[in-house]
Amino acid sequence: MQIGIVGLGRMGANIGRRLMRSGHQVVGFDASPEAVKALEGATGAASLEDLVGKLSAPRAVWVMLPAGKITEQTVEKLGGLLSRGDIVIDGGNSMFKDDVRRAAALKEKGIAYCDVGTSGGVWGLERGYCMMIGGDKAVVDHLDPIFKTLAPGAGDIERTPNREGADPRVTEGYMHCGPAGSGHFVKMVHNGIEYGLMQAYAEGFDIIQGRASEKLPEEERFDINLADVAEVWRRGSVVASWLLDLTAIALAKSPKLSEFSGKVDDSGEGRWTVNAAVDEAVAAPVITAALFARFRSRIDNSFGEKLLSAMRKEFGGHVETKK
């Protein structure tokens, strides 16, 4: 298939590369001409107008930009450039309520809208992207060759029992969640859970490294190698996960994490997940506490918060090193 990609940063460019590896045609645009040139094999565009002009109808344009004003402006402008039957895809981390509104506005023009919650970070080029998709079924089915290429595939992960007759796409790593907004809603909660998991690892390793403190009785002090703990837990432990894999990588590179400030940012999804929990009267103490811990980290920092920063750098390329 042919697809336009707007936003050729860490994830947008790699999405383009993964698609081109499988023979898809990519037309790419970014505010940085250097980013456009760097996407070898793609047809470069100098503007949104140029990108739309280089696509064949029915056009599909994947927007991969930070949530907020820049995505809002881009989708709005595309709504004025595209034609009936074309498709806008938001693959960033937009708020799901914005998707509902945008889909309704574009539908009036005959333009379809899909929201694709995309997980995979800087590793997605090789590992593939887990995708949670919202939009009309016919539109999602039309785009299936794109999603199938980007997805990680079933791989060697053990099959879950009793899923006979279930949607096979889920096993491949992508899911049609429902109408517009549902994809980003599921991804939002996914990221909220991620906050909680990361916080639990950070606190646990902080407790282990703190056992060497001179404030404790000498016979109860343990100087434990954290990198080795992460490595051994990766192998057969019930707490094994990809986040733990990334923790092991970070600690092997820098056992003291001294280059990290410990001031941990939040990209919005944790806040939105907590707000959704309030709307639904659902108790979410772990996710809420993890979010508040990030707020606190900007005042004072612990080793655990440095580990949170290190994990964010490993999976998403987020840089929170010392200034």
BELCOR-V346047 format. One record per backbone hydrogen bond with DSSP energy under -0.5 kcal/mol. NH is the residue of the N-H (numbers start at 1). CO is the residue of the C=O. If there is no record, write none. Layout:
NH_CO, NH_CO
This chain:
3_25, 4_60, 5_27, 6_62, 7_5, 7_29, 13_9, 14_10, 15_11, 16_12, 17_13, 18_14, 19_15, 20_16, 21_17, 22_18, 22_19, 23_20, 24_19, 25_1, 27_3, 28_26, 28_43, 29_5, 33_31, 35_32, 36_32, 37_33, 38_34, 39_35, 39_36, 40_38, 42_39, 43_26, 44_42, 45_28, 51_47, 52_48, 53_49, 54_50, 54_51, 55_52, 61_87, 62_4, 63_61, 63_89, 64_6, 64_62, 71_66, 72_68, 73_69, 74_70, 75_71, 76_72, 77_73, 78_74, 79_75, 80_76, 80_77, 81_77, 81_78, 82_78, 85_110, 86_83, 87_59, 88_112, 89_61, 90_114, 91_63, 91_89, 92_63, 98_95, 99_95, 100_96, 101_97, 102_98, 103_99, 104_100, 105_101, 106_102, 107_103, 108_104, 109_106, 110_107, 111_106, 112_86, 114_88, 115_134, 116_90, 116_114, 117_115, 117_132, 118_116, 119_117, 119_130, 122_315, 123_120, 123_315, 124_121, 126_123, 127_123, 128_124, 129_150, 130_119, 131_173, 132_117, 133_131, 133_175, 134_115, 135_178, 140_136, 141_137, 142_138, 143_139, 144_141, 146_143, 147_143, 148_144, 149_145, 150_146, 151_147, 153_172, 157_154, 163_160, 166_163, 170_167, 171_167, 172_168, 173_169, 173_170, 174_169, 175_131, 177_133, 177_175, 178_133, 182_179, 185_181, 186_182, 187_183, 188_184, 189_185, 190_186, 191_187, 192_188, 193_189, 194_190, 195_191, 196_192, 197_193, 198_194, 199_195, 200_196, 201_197, 202_198, 203_199, 204_200, 205_201, 206_202, 207_203, 208_204, 209_205, 210_206, 211_208, 212_209, 213_210, 216_213, 220_217, 221_218, 222_211, 224_222, 226_224, 229_225, 230_226, 231_227, 232_228, 233_229, 234_230, 235_232, 236_234, 237_233, 240_237, 245_241, 246_242, 247_243, 248_244, 249_245, 250_246, 251_247, 252_248, 253_249, 254_250, 257_254, 260_257, 261_320, 262_320, 264_262, 265_263, 272_268, 273_269, 274_270, 275_271, 276_272, 277_273, 278_274, 279_275, 280_276, 281_277, 281_278, 282_277, 288_284, 289_285, 290_286, 291_287, 292_288, 293_289, 294_290, 295_291, 296_292, 297_293, 298_294, 298_295, 299_296, 300_296, 306_302, 307_303, 308_304, 309_305, 310_306, 311_307, 312_308, 313_309, 314_310, 315_311, 316_312, 317_313, 318_312, 320_318, 322_259
